[in-house]
Amino acid sequence: MRIILKLVFIVFGLGLIAFMLFLDEQTEEYLIEEMPTVGDDTPSYIEENAPEEEVPENNSEAVEEELHEEDAEEEQIESEEVTADRHGEPDEEQSRNGVTLGEPFYDLIGENTDVLVNQYGEPDRTEPSQYGYNWYVWNESDRYVQAGVEEGRIVTIYTNVPNDQTAPFNLGDSYDRLEEEWTFEREAAVSGDFQFTLSPREIQSHPLVEIDGVWVQLYFDTFEEELSSIRFIEAETLVKQQPYSLTYRGSLPEKPALSEEEWEKVEEGMARQIFDLTNNFREKHSLPPLDWDEDTSLVAYGHSKDMRDNGYFSHQSPTRGDLGERLTNGGVQYQRAAENIAARYVDAASAMEGWLNSEGHRVNLMNEDLSHLGVGVHRDFYTQNFMTPW
């Protein structure tokens, strides 16, 4: 009898241990699933603020989503030039407001700035960049063009609004059709001594092709699988930006050493560009434009600077708190707010493309309940603070 009782206790004990191990395994799996990761498709940050006398006990929810460009690796290798053949010709020249607009943008790279000024008129504004060229920005109801100008020459052109001069590419073209016509390569040799290597993600979101000696970055909306914006750029400027992993022989082109005052002007320009690009994106999706809010922009800039200066990347500041606390301390009265952050992107346009290809950030970009936007950029840290005021 004692032997039977011992066996029963042993079996019961083994069963209990097995059950506890099972529960432990289930808990661990759940925690792994819930662990935040870079690129998680969850809202990047949404804060709702009730009037002070009506504040509920739990009135906010914050979910972090982080975007980083992959750091470029530098090592010397032999490389073979990779070139995409030119396909198609632009349509017949068309006239807008009495100005002939038929010459494709890729033909304007390396040309004198007067070519664009004669076509579009004087730019609406000019803004310095961190790469030695100045942005000429034309922002009109039916046109948005950023042209990088260095020593009187056009070195790059970017737009996220349909324009005849992007031919042979058209915004809205499907990824599959362009990939079939141009064959997006993993490696691209630039000027012999420089070779870019693209990751599978980069080939999907912003592949690189060449047309008549000019490099073209095709930025795709990966949700709609169509071309959302485009950048034409000369080889030396492309190497300065290093938007992909780079290997090279010899030395890299020098980037200008900017003073603090010069950096402030670059950062102000990038903030305005992100604001424009955001409203262009919203207009494409039949959403009302956002209004600029200066106080919110100061809060956004403070967060970008705080992240870079203190070596972290999060919606939660170790010293300044979450978005709601930062807005309140900045004197911004809001009833609803949201935040996007990004880091290590080469400029405003590339950061914007990163956001629109992340589901959580895209939700904020397209939120109809948000009416105002403040943008703050510090070096290569970017913050968008959306809000609706009381």
C-alpha positions in Angstrom: 0.0 0.0 0.0 2.8 2.4 0.9 4.4 1.7 -2.5 1.2 2.5 -4.3 0.9 5.8 -2.3 4.5 6.7 -3.1 3.9 6.1 -6.8 0.7 8.2 -6.7 2.6 11.1 -5.1 5.5 10.7 -7.6 3.1 10.8 -10.6 1.2 13.8 -9.1 4.5 15.6 -8.5 5.7 15.0 -12.0 2.4 16.2 -13.4 2.5 19.4 -11.3 6.1 20.1 -12.5 5.1 19.6 -16.1 2.1 21.9 -15.7 4.3 24.6 -14.2 6.8 24.3 -17.0 3.9 24.6 -19.5 2.7 27.8 -17.8 6.2 29.3 -17.7 6.7 28.6 -21.4 3.4 30.3 -22.3 4.2 33.4 -20.3 7.7 33.7 -21.9 6.2 33.4 -25.4 3.6 36.1 -24.7 6.3 38.4 -23.4 8.4 37.9 -26.5 5.4 38.7 -28.7 4.7 41.9 -26.7 8.4 43.1 -26.6 8.7 46.3 -28.6 10.9 46.1 -31.7 12.2 48.5 -34.3 9.6 48.7 -37.0 6.7 47.4 -35.0 3.4 48.3 -36.8 1.8 50.0 -33.8 0.9 53.7 -33.3 4.1 55.6 -32.6 2.5 57.8 -30.0 -0.9 59.1 -29.3 -1.8 61.4 -26.4 -5.2 62.5 -25.5 -5.6 65.4 -23.0 -8.9 66.1 -21.2 -9.6 69.5 -19.5 -7.8 69.7 -16.1 -11.0 69.3 -14.0 -12.1 66.3 -16.1 -8.8 64.4 -16.3 -9.5 60.6 -16.1 -7.1 58.5 -14.0 -5.6 56.9 -17.1 -5.9 59.3 -20.0 -3.0 58.5 -22.3 -1.4 55.6 -24.1 2.1 55.6 -25.5 3.5 53.0 -27.8 7.0 53.6 -29.2 8.2 53.0 -32.7 11.7 53.8 -33.8 13.2 54.4 -37.2 16.9 54.3 -38.0 18.7 54.3 -41.3 21.2 51.5 -41.4 24.7 52.7 -40.8 27.0 52.6 -43.8 30.0 50.2 -43.6 33.3 51.5 -45.1 35.8 49.1 -46.5 37.9 48.9 -49.7 36.7 46.5 -52.4 36.9 46.0 -56.2 33.7 46.9 -57.8 32.0 46.5 -61.2 29.7 49.3 -62.4 26.0 48.5 -62.3 23.9 50.6 -64.7 20.3 50.6 -65.6 19.5 51.2 -69.2 17.5 54.3 -70.2 13.9 53.4 -71.0 11.4 55.5 -72.8 11.4 59.2 -73.7 9.4 62.1 -72.2 6.2 63.0 -73.8 5.9 66.0 -76.0 6.8 69.3 -74.4 3.9 70.8 -72.5 3.3 74.4 -71.6 2.2 75.7 -68.3 1.6 79.4 -67.7 3.3 80.2 -70.9 6.6 78.4 -69.9 7.7 75.3 -71.8 8.2 72.5 -69.3 9.4 69.5 -71.3 13.0 69.0 -70.5 13.3 66.0 -68.0 14.9 66.6 -64.6 17.7 64.1 -65.2 18.8 66.3 -68.1 19.0 69.4 -65.8 21.5 67.8 -63.4 24.8 69.7 -63.9 23.1 72.6 -65.7 23.1 76.2 -64.6 20.4 77.2 -62.1 19.0 79.7 -64.5 17.4 76.8 -66.5 14.9 76.2 -63.6 14.5 79.8 -62.7 13.6 80.6 -66.3 11.0 77.9 -66.2 9.5 78.3 -62.7 10.5 81.9 -61.8 12.3 82.8 -58.6 12.0 80.1 -55.9 9.6 80.6 -53.0 12.4 80.2 -50.6 16.1 79.1 -50.5 17.5 76.9 -47.6 21.0 75.6 -47.0 21.8 71.9 -46.7 24.4 70.1 -44.7 26.0 68.9 -48.0 27.3 72.1 -49.5 24.4 73.0 -51.7 21.4 75.2 -51.2 17.8 74.1 -51.7 15.7 76.1 -54.1 12.1 75.4 -53.1 9.1 76.0 -55.4 5.9 75.3 -53.5 2.7 76.1 -55.4 -0.8 74.6 -55.5 0.1 72.3 -58.4 3.8 72.0 -58.1 6.5 71.2 -55.5 10.1 71.0 -56.4 13.3 71.1 -54.4 16.5 71.7 -56.4 19.9 71.5 -54.8 22.2 74.2 -56.2 26.0 74.3 -55.6 28.1 77.0 -57.1 25.4 77.9 -59.6 24.9 74.2 -60.8 22.0 71.9 -60.2 23.3 68.9 -58.4 20.0 67.2 -57.3 16.2 67.6 -57.8 13.5 66.1 -55.6 9.7 66.1 -55.7 6.8 64.2 -54.2 4.2 65.9 -56.4 3.4 64.7 -60.0 5.4 66.6 -62.6 5.9 66.0 -66.3 9.6 66.5 -65.9 10.1 63.3 -63.8 9.9 61.4 -67.1 10.6 58.6 -67.9 9.2 57.9 -64.4 5.8 59.0 -63.2 4.7 59.3 -59.6 2.0 56.6 -59.1 3.8 54.1 -61.3 3.6 50.6 -59.8 6.6 49.0 -58.2 6.3 45.8 -60.3 6.2 47.7 -63.6 9.2 49.8 -62.8 11.2 46.9 -61.4 10.5 44.9 -64.6 11.6 47.8 -66.8 14.7 48.8 -64.8 15.8 45.8 -62.8 16.6 47.0 -59.3 20.1 45.8 -58.5 21.6 45.0 -55.1 24.9 46.8 -55.9 25.6 50.0 -57.7 29.0 51.3 -58.7 29.4 55.0 -58.6 32.3 56.8 -60.4 34.4 53.6 -60.3 35.8 54.0 -56.7 32.5 53.9 -54.8 30.0 51.1 -54.5 26.7 51.1 -52.8 25.1 47.9 -51.5 21.4 47.9 -50.9 19.5 45.8 -48.4 16.4 43.9 -49.5 14.3 46.5 -47.5 16.0 49.3 -49.4 15.5 47.7 -52.8 11.8 47.5 -51.9 11.4 51.0 -50.6 14.0 53.2 -52.4 16.0 51.4 -55.1 18.8 53.2 -57.0 19.0 53.3 -60.8 21.1 55.3 -63.4 20.0 57.1 -66.4 22.5 58.9 -68.7 25.0 59.3 -65.9 22.5 60.7 -63.4 21.5 58.6 -60.4 17.8 58.3 -59.5 16.4 57.2 -56.1 12.9 55.9 -56.6 11.0 56.2 -53.3 8.0 53.8 -53.1 5.0 53.8 -50.9 5.3 50.2 -49.8 1.6 50.1 -48.7 0.3 51.1 -52.0 3.2 49.6 -53.9 3.6 52.7 -56.1 6.2 55.5 -56.7 5.6 58.2 -54.1 8.6 60.5 -54.7 11.8 60.7 -56.7 15.3 62.2 -56.4 17.7 62.9 -59.3 21.2 63.4 -58.1 24.8 63.6 -59.4 27.3 61.0 -58.3 29.5 63.1 -56.0 26.5 64.4 -54.1 25.1 60.9 -53.8 28.4 59.7 -52.3 28.4 62.6 -49.8 24.9 61.6 -48.6 25.7 57.9 -48.3 22.1 56.8 -48.3 23.1 53.1 -48.5 25.9 50.9 -47.2 29.1 52.2 -49.0 32.4 50.6 -49.8 35.2 52.6 -51.6 38.8 53.0 -52.6 40.7 56.2 -51.9 39.0 59.0 -50.0 35.4 60.2 -49.6 34.3 63.6 -50.9 34.5 66.1 -48.0 31.4 67.4 -46.4 31.4 71.0 -45.3 32.2 71.7 -41.6 29.2 73.8 -40.4 29.1 76.3 -37.5 26.4 76.1 -34.9 24.6 79.1 -36.6 24.9 77.4 -40.0 23.4 74.1 -38.6 20.5 76.1 -37.1 19.6 77.4 -40.6 19.9 73.9 -42.1 17.7 72.4 -39.4 15.0 75.2 -39.8 15.0 74.4 -43.6 14.5 70.7 -43.0 11.7 71.3 -40.6 9.8 73.4 -43.2 10.5 70.8 -45.9 9.0 68.1 -43.7 6.0 70.3 -43.1 5.5 70.8 -46.8 6.0 67.1 -47.7 3.6 66.1 -45.0 0.8 68.3 -46.5 1.6 67.1 -50.0 1.2 63.5 -48.7 -2.1 64.4 -47.1 -3.4 66.2 -50.2 -2.7 63.1 -52.2 -5.0 61.2 -49.9 -7.7 63.9 -49.9 -7.0 65.0 -46.4 -7.0 68.6 -45.2 -3.7 70.3 -44.8 -2.2 70.8 -41.3 -1.4 74.3 -39.9 2.0 75.1 -38.7 2.3 75.7 -35.0 5.4 77.5 -33.8 5.1 76.6 -30.1 4.7 72.9 -30.9 7.7 73.2 -33.3 9.8 74.4 -30.4 8.8 71.4 -28.3 9.6 69.1 -31.2 13.0 70.7 -31.7 13.7 70.3 -28.0 13.0 66.6 -28.1 15.2 66.1 -31.2 18.1 67.9 -29.5 17.5 66.1 -26.2 17.7 62.7 -27.9 20.9 63.5 -29.7 22.6 65.3 -26.8 21.7 62.5 -24.3 22.2 59.5 -26.5 18.7 57.9 -26.5 15.9 57.4 -29.1 12.5 57.3 -27.5 9.2 59.1 -27.1 10.0 59.1 -23.4 12.6 61.6 -22.3 14.6 60.7 -19.2 14.4 64.3 -18.0 11.4 65.9 -19.8 8.9 63.2 -19.8 6.4 62.0 -22.5 4.8 64.0 -25.2 2.0 65.3 -23.0 4.4 66.6 -20.4 6.6 68.2 -23.0 3.7 70.0 -24.7 2.3 71.2 -21.4 5.7 72.5 -20.2 6.0 74.2 -23.6 2.8 76.1 -23.1 0.9 74.2 -25.7 -2.8 73.6 -24.9 -4.0 70.6 -26.7 -6.9 68.2 -26.7 -5.2 65.5 -28.8 -1.6 65.0 -29.8 0.7 62.5 -31.6 4.4 62.2 -32.3 6.7 60.7 -34.9 10.4 60.5 -34.4 13.2 59.3 -36.7 17.0 59.3 -36.7 20.0 58.8 -39.0 18.2 59.7 -42.2 20.2 61.7 -44.7 17.7 64.6 -44.9 14.1 65.7 -44.5 12.8 63.9 -47.6 14.3 60.5 -46.7 12.9 60.8 -43.1 9.5 61.6 -44.5 9.6 58.5 -46.7 10.6 56.4 -43.7 7.6 57.6 -41.8 5.0 57.0 -44.6 6.3 53.4 -45.0 5.7 52.6 -41.3 2.2 51.8 -40.4 2.2 53.5 -37.0 3.8 56.7 -38.3 1.5 56.6 -41.3 -1.5 56.6 -39.0 -0.3 59.9 -37.5 0.4 61.4 -40.9 -3.1 60.6 -42.1 -5.0 61.3 -38.9 -8.1 63.5 -39.6 -8.5 64.4 -36.0 -5.2 66.3 -35.9 -5.1 69.8 -37.3 -1.7 71.3 -36.5 1.9 70.3 -36.9 5.2 71.3 -35.3 8.5 69.9 -36.7 11.9 70.0 -35.0 15.1 68.8 -36.5 18.5 68.7 -34.7 21.3 67.3 -36.9 19.9 63.9 -38.1 17.2 63.6 -35.4 13.7 64.4 -36.5 10.5 65.0 -34.5 7.0 65.6 -35.7 4.5 66.7 -33.1 0.9 66.7 -34.3 -1.9 68.2 -32.2 -5.3 69.7 -32.1 -5.6 72.8 -29.9 -8.4 73.6 -27.4 
